[in-house]
């Protein structure tokens, strides 16, 4: 795991039969991979090679927050994350279990020491590179919520 790189989306292969996706902290707690795959396929038809899966996950989280809060949670999110190319189950040993609440998550990164602080920071802000050509906002404008 290299940060917010979507490497958890990588499927098992003969060369790597145990990716992050199958690691105990992620399986079976993470779901919806097919939704990200479908979004990536649709976006690739329009602008191939531009939008990363890592950005799609960030946009999906933003949009889910917006819709599930009935428009009360609304924020811009920068684009430009890079997709990971390596995914190893062994690199997930620092991850807390999916049952942790926020205070437990913060404490779990704090006690692991400085080498894991960068992962704790991932809870607060995204890792990104500039991508000025991308203005991706698949949700309706503010005030246009329809049920």
N, C-alpha and C positions, 0 to 999 in steps of 0.2 A: 504494500500500500504506500503510495507516494503522495498522499494528500487528496485533494479534490480532483482526481483524475478519471473517475468513472471506471477504474480498473475492476471494480466489483461486477461490472457487466460482462466481463470476458468469460466465455463458456469454457468448459473443460475440453482439452484436446489430447491427442495421444502423447504429445510432448509435455503437456502439463495437465495431468488428470485431476489435480486438486487445486483449483484457483480459489481466490477469495470468496467467490460466490458460495462455495461449499463449506466454508469455515464455520465452526460452531457459533460465533457471534452473529453471523449473517444468515445462516440457514437453520430453521425456516423463517426467521423473522423478516427478512427482506422479501418483498413480493412485487409484482407489477413489472417485471423485466420486459414482458411482451409489449407493454404500453410504450416504454422507451424505445424499443426496437421499431415499433410502428411509427412513432414520431420521427425517429431518425430516417427511416425509409421515405416518409413523405417529404421531409425537408431536403433530403438528398436529391429528390426529383427536381426541386426548385433551385437550389443553390448547392450543387455538389462540392464536397470537400471544404465547406466553409464553417458549418456549425458542428461543434463537438458534442458527443454524448454527455460529457460533463456539463456543458452549458444547458443541454436539454433537461437534465435532471434539476439543475438550479432553476430554470424557468418553470418547470412543472411544480416544484416546491413553492415558488412564488405564487403561481396561479392557483394552486390548491389552497394556499393560505387566504388568498383573495376571495375565492368562491365559498369556502367553508366558513369564513367570517362574515358572509353577506356584505362584502366590500369594506369592512372596517379595517382589515389588514391590507395595506397597499403600499408597495415600495418598489423602487427601481432596483434592478440588479445588473451589474456590469457583465458583459460577455467577454470571452477570450480565453476560457479554460482550455487546456490541452488534454486530450484523451491519453490514458495510460496504455502501454503496450505490454506490461508485465503484471501478472496477477498470481500471487502465491499464497496459498493457505497459511503457510508458516509466518507470513508477515502480519497476520491478524492477531497474534497472541497478546497484544497490548489492549485490544478493544474490550470495552466493558460489555456485559450481557445486555440484551435488548430490554430487560426488565428494569433497568436503572432509571430513576427520575433525574431531573436536571442537576440537583445538588450532588447526587451520587456520581454523575458523569464528571462534573467539575472536580470533585475530590479524587476520582480515580486517575485523572490526568495529573493532578497536583502531586500525588504521592509517587508517581512513577518517575519524577525527576525531570531535569532539563532536557534530556534527549527526547522526551515525549511531549514537551510543552507545545511544539508546533502542531501536534494533533489536537491538543486542547484548544489552540487558537482557531482551528478549523470549525469549531462550534460557533465562533463569533463572526468570522468573515471569510469570504471566498479567496482562493488563490486565483490569480488571473494574469492575462497578458493583454495588451491593447488590441482591439479589433474594431476600428472605427467604421468599417463598412457594414457592420451588422446592427440593424435596428429591428430586433425581433420582439414583438409584443402580441402574442396570439390571443390575448383576452380582450374583452370589450373595454372601452374607455370608462373612466370613473362615472358612477351614477347610471350605468346601463345594465344593471343586473336584471336578468330575466330568470324566472323559475318555471 
